[in-house]
Amino acid sequence: MRVSIGSDHAGFEQKEMLAGYLESQGVGVLDRGPENADRVDYPDYAALVAADVAEGAVDFGVLVCGTGIGMAIAANKVHGIRAANIVREDFAPLAREHNDANIVTLSARFVPFEENCRILDAFLATSFGGGRHAGRVDKIMALES
């Protein structure tokens, strides 16, 4: 499995730690930046990660900012992306199973690193459920047309 990861300045420290955590779990990581905690604009990094996912260069995306909200909004502007802002571990499998989310956005300010690791584990370990959910996801994606 391969993921693309990015952050803004607020999420930089956790992005670095999460990238290391994922690599320790055998996940390939494409780090899209930033390279330090200097102030940056989160849509720039959301766009890079979302493009990686939409183009099939990676399996999933991970975005980290202060709340995760701005990253989700920005990433969801890219055709083919279903980004979910997850702040609790039990929501992560639901985002994958029910919504076929392909990017998880995380909060660095309000969610501890250990919880974000559990969120990532649950997100990456869960498959899309298909079935009754497939038609709903198709309707979501049709909104892009």
PANULO-784026 format. One record per residue (C-alpha): residue in one letter; x, y, z. Coordinates in steps of 0.05 Angstrom, whole numbers, padded with zeros to 5 digits, always signed. Layout:
AXYZ
...
//
This chain:
M+00000+00000+00000
R+00023+00071-00016
V-00003+00136+00012
S+00009+00209-00003
I+00014+00254+00058
G+00014+00329+00067
S+00000+00383+00118
D+00001+00456+00132
H+00044+00490+00185
A-00004+00471+00241
G-00002+00398+00221
F+00072+00394+00203
E+00097+00361+00267
Q+00044+00307+00266
K+00052+00297+00191
E+00125+00281+00203
M+00109+00233+00260
L+00052+00200+00222
A+00095+00190+00160
G+00146+00155+00204
Y+00092+00114+00237
L+00063+00092+00170
E+00132+00073+00144
S+00144+00031+00207
Q+00080-00006+00190
G+00105-00023+00120
V+00065+00031+00084
G+00099+00068+00027
V+00095+00143+00039
L+00099+00199-00012
D+00111+00262+00029
R+00083+00323-00008
G+00106+00373+00044
P+00116+00421+00072
E+00188+00412+00092
N+00184+00454+00155
A+00134+00488+00201
D+00137+00556+00166
R+00068+00585+00150
V+00037+00557+00087
D-00031+00554+00054
Y-00065+00486+00065
P-00102+00485-00002
D-00035+00479-00038
Y-00018+00414-00002
A-00089+00387-00005
A-00086+00396-00080
L-00020+00357-00086
V-00044+00298-00044
A-00113+00297-00077
A-00081+00296-00146
D-00038+00237-00126
V-00100+00199-00105
A-00143+00220-00164
E-00089+00201-00214
G-00078+00133-00181
A-00005+00147-00161
V-00023+00124-00090
D-00078+00084-00057
F-00099+00136-00005
G-00084+00206+00019
V-00071+00233+00089
L-00077+00307+00103
V-00063+00341+00170
C-00079+00412+00191
G-00103+00445+00255
T-00173+00415+00251
G-00172+00375+00187
I-00234+00413+00163
G-00200+00460+00114
M-00160+00403+00084
A-00224+00362+00073
I-00260+00420+00040
A-00201+00434-00007
A-00187+00362-00025
N-00260+00349-00041
K-00256+00401-00096
V-00213+00353-00136
H-00252+00307-00183
G-00255+00236-00157
I-00238+00252-00085
R-00279+00232-00024
A-00241+00263+00035
A-00268+00252+00105
N-00247+00292+00166
I-00240+00240+00221
V-00228+00258+00294
R-00250+00192+00327
E-00224+00122+00312
D-00294+00092+00306
F-00312+00139+00249
A-00253+00117+00206
P-00279+00049+00185
L-00347+00079+00170
A-00317+00130+00123
R-00284+00073+00084
E-00340+00021+00088
H-00399+00067+00075
N-00369+00125+00035
D-00308+00094+00001
A-00267+00154+00027
N-00200+00156-00007
I-00169+00212+00035
V-00170+00220+00111
T-00160+00289+00140
L-00135+00294+00211
S-00132+00346+00266
A-00064+00362+00296
R-00090+00412+00347
F-00147+00373+00377
V-00129+00300+00367
P-00067+00269+00399
F-00016+00233+00356
E-00033+00165+00386
E-00107+00173+00368
N-00089+00196+00297
C-00047+00132+00291
R-00108+00091+00311
I-00151+00129+00262
L-00101+00115+00206
D-00097+00041+00224
A-00173+00035+00222
F-00180+00075+00158
L-00127+00037+00120
A-00150-00032+00145
T-00223-00023+00123
S-00249-00039+00053
F-00308-00006+00018
G-00371-00046+00035
G-00403-00039-00034
G-00474-00066-00035
R-00525-00015-00014
H-00469+00036-00005
A-00446+00033-00077
G-00507+00068-00106
R-00500+00123-00054
V-00427+00134-00071
D-00446+00135-00145
K-00496+00190-00130
I-00442+00229-00092
M-00395+00224-00150
A-00449+00243-00200
L-00452+00311-00165
E-00385+00326-00197
S-00416+00325-00266
//
